[in-house]
Amino acid sequence: MAFFRSVPSTEIFPAVPGDGVYLRAPQLSDFAEWATLREASRDFLAPWEPIWPADDLTRAAFRRRLRRYAEDIRNDLAYPFFIFDRPHNNLVGGLTLANIRRGVAQAGSLGYWIGVHYARKGYMTRAVQAVIPFSFDALRLHRLEAACIPSNAASVSLLEKTGFKREGYAREYLCIDGVWQDHLLYARLKQDVGA
Ligand SMILES: CC(C)(COP(=O)(O)OP(=O)(O)OC[C@H]1O[C@@H](n2cnc3c(N)ncnc32)[C@H](O)[C@@H]1OP(=O)(O)O)[C@@H](O)C(=O)NCCC(=O)NCCS
């Protein structure tokens, strides 16, 4: 039985505009800026992310990453974005709408990171605010989910500020920095209100 139709996806989807930022699909030409920003941010990001593979910041791994992204977009499984500031067009971070589930769920999960030099300047708040209408209107999702480690004060405050509601607590939910860690579970529905 067909419940809800999937939204057809193209390999490259249009940029998503935000307030002082825009989000677009990663491209090979982003490699140098991305690798430089990730390397500079390693100590800042590592405690909150899965362990980085040894070759993660190489061009070959970035090409593989782009191939995986293209496959995911084609199959309507994930929408990866790099975040750029305006008016400078600097790459400031990344945000991925992943684990898209169609059928009766129509849900997806949000993941994000900001470069260390750009932290606490409101970039991720504005990126999440931009991706919310993309998720509910363009992709026609019903539910946006996110999870974070309870001690991640920045992530907790980002989610609560952008209208996500705390719904639960999952034990040893994700393997972060090499350890299975408990997570707070958050979700936002279209009608939920945030800043
Ligand atoms: C979480 C993260 C993406 C937030 O990005 P950001 O661009 O710095 O966020 P913003 O500047 O939009 O701030 C969002 C809220 O978090 C708060 N915040 C940001 N950094 C904080 C920190 N280190 N401690 C406490 N609160 C913090 C901000 O004050 C703001 O809340 P407020 O407006 O109520 O003051 C960023 O801290 C990050 O990449 N952290 C490491 C990786 C990570 O945690 N990924 C997510 C895993 S779930």
The ligand as an SDF file (V2000), in Angstrom:
LIG
                    3D

 48 50  0  0  0  0  0  0  0  0999 V2000
   26.4570   22.7260   18.7410 C   0  0  0  0  0  0  0  0  0  0  0  0
   27.0550   23.7280   17.7600 C   0  0  0  0  0  0  0  0  0  0  0  0
   26.7950   23.2420   16.3310 C   0  0  0  0  0  0  0  0  0  0  0  0
   26.4060   25.1070   17.9640 C   0  0  0  0  0  0  0  0  0  0  0  0
   26.8570   25.9560   16.9250 O   0  0  0  0  0  0  0  0  0  0  0  0
   26.9760   27.5530   17.1290 P   0  0  0  0  0  0  0  0  0  0  0  0
   27.0020   28.1670   15.7660 O   0  0  0  0  0  0  0  0  0  0  0  0
   28.0960   27.8480   18.0370 O   0  0  0  0  0  0  0  0  0  0  0  0
   25.5890   27.8580   17.8430 O   0  0  0  0  0  0  0  0  0  0  0  0
   24.9140   29.2850   18.0130 P   0  0  0  0  0  0  0  0  0  0  0  0
   25.9770   30.3450   18.0570 O   0  0  0  0  0  0  0  0  0  0  0  0
   23.8290   29.4170   17.0210 O   0  0  0  0  0  0  0  0  0  0  0  0
   24.3210   29.1440   19.4950 O   0  0  0  0  0  0  0  0  0  0  0  0
   23.2170   28.3380   19.7950 C   0  0  0  0  0  0  0  0  0  0  0  0
   22.9780   28.3800   21.2750 C   0  0  0  0  0  0  0  0  0  0  0  0
   23.9880   27.6140   21.9240 O   0  0  0  0  0  0  0  0  0  0  0  0
   24.6360   28.3890   22.9060 C   0  0  0  0  0  0  0  0  0  0  0  0
   26.0200   27.9830   22.9490 N   0  0  0  0  0  0  0  0  0  0  0  0
   26.8820   27.9390   21.9360 C   0  0  0  0  0  0  0  0  0  0  0  0
   28.0690   27.4630   22.3500 N   0  0  0  0  0  0  0  0  0  0  0  0
   27.9160   27.2050   23.6810 C   0  0  0  0  0  0  0  0  0  0  0  0
   28.7810   26.6860   24.6760 C   0  0  0  0  0  0  0  0  0  0  0  0
   30.0360   26.3350   24.3800 N   0  0  0  0  0  0  0  0  0  0  0  0
   28.2990   26.5570   25.9310 N   0  0  0  0  0  0  0  0  0  0  0  0
   27.0370   26.8970   26.2320 C   0  0  0  0  0  0  0  0  0  0  0  0
   26.1510   27.3800   25.3090 N   0  0  0  0  0  0  0  0  0  0  0  0
   26.6120   27.5430   24.0630 C   0  0  0  0  0  0  0  0  0  0  0  0
   24.4930   29.8100   22.4120 C   0  0  0  0  0  0  0  0  0  0  0  0
   24.6510   30.7220   23.4740 O   0  0  0  0  0  0  0  0  0  0  0  0
   23.0990   29.7900   21.8600 C   0  0  0  0  0  0  0  0  0  0  0  0
   22.1070   29.8630   22.8500 O   0  0  0  0  0  0  0  0  0  0  0  0
   21.5030   31.2640   23.3200 P   0  0  0  0  0  0  0  0  0  0  0  0
   21.1130   32.0100   22.0930 O   0  0  0  0  0  0  0  0  0  0  0  0
   20.3480   30.8490   24.1750 O   0  0  0  0  0  0  0  0  0  0  0  0
   22.6010   31.9560   24.0390 O   0  0  0  0  0  0  0  0  0  0  0  0
   28.5940   23.8960   17.9830 C   0  0  0  0  0  0  0  0  0  0  0  0
   28.8130   24.2400   19.3320 O   0  0  0  0  0  0  0  0  0  0  0  0
   29.3990   22.6620   17.6370 C   0  0  0  0  0  0  0  0  0  0  0  0
   29.6880   22.4130   16.4740 O   0  0  0  0  0  0  0  0  0  0  0  0
   29.7910   21.9100   18.6610 N   0  0  0  0  0  0  0  0  0  0  0  0
   30.6710   20.7640   18.4890 C   0  0  0  0  0  0  0  0  0  0  0  0
   30.0370   19.6600   17.6570 C   0  0  0  0  0  0  0  0  0  0  0  0
   28.6680   19.2710   18.1680 C   0  0  0  0  0  0  0  0  0  0  0  0
   28.3620   19.4220   19.3300 O   0  0  0  0  0  0  0  0  0  0  0  0
   27.8380   18.7540   17.2680 N   0  0  0  0  0  0  0  0  0  0  0  0
   26.4860   18.3660   17.6190 C   0  0  0  0  0  0  0  0  0  0  0  0
   26.4400   17.0380   18.2390 C   0  0  0  0  0  0  0  0  0  0  0  0
   24.7820   16.6990   18.8240 S   0  0  0  0  0  0  0  0  0  0  0  0
  1  2  1  0
  2  3  1  0
  2  4  1  0
  2 36  1  0
  4  5  1  0
  5  6  1  0
  6  7  2  0
  6  8  1  0
  6  9  1  0
  9 10  1  0
 10 11  2  0
 10 12  1  0
 10 13  1  0
 13 14  1  0
 14 15  1  0
 15 16  1  0
 15 30  1  0
 16 17  1  0
 17 18  1  0
 17 28  1  0
 18 19  1  0
 18 27  1  0
 19 20  2  0
 20 21  1  0
 21 22  1  0
 21 27  2  0
 22 23  1  0
 22 24  2  0
 24 25  1  0
 25 26  2  0
 26 27  1  0
 28 29  1  0
 28 30  1  0
 30 31  1  0
 31 32  1  0
 32 33  2  0
 32 34  1  0
 32 35  1  0
 36 37  1  0
 36 38  1  0
 38 39  2  0
 38 40  1  0
 40 41  1  0
 41 42  1  0
 42 43  1  0
 43 44  2  0
 43 45  1  0
 45 46  1  0
 46 47  1  0
 47 48  1  0
M  END
$$$$
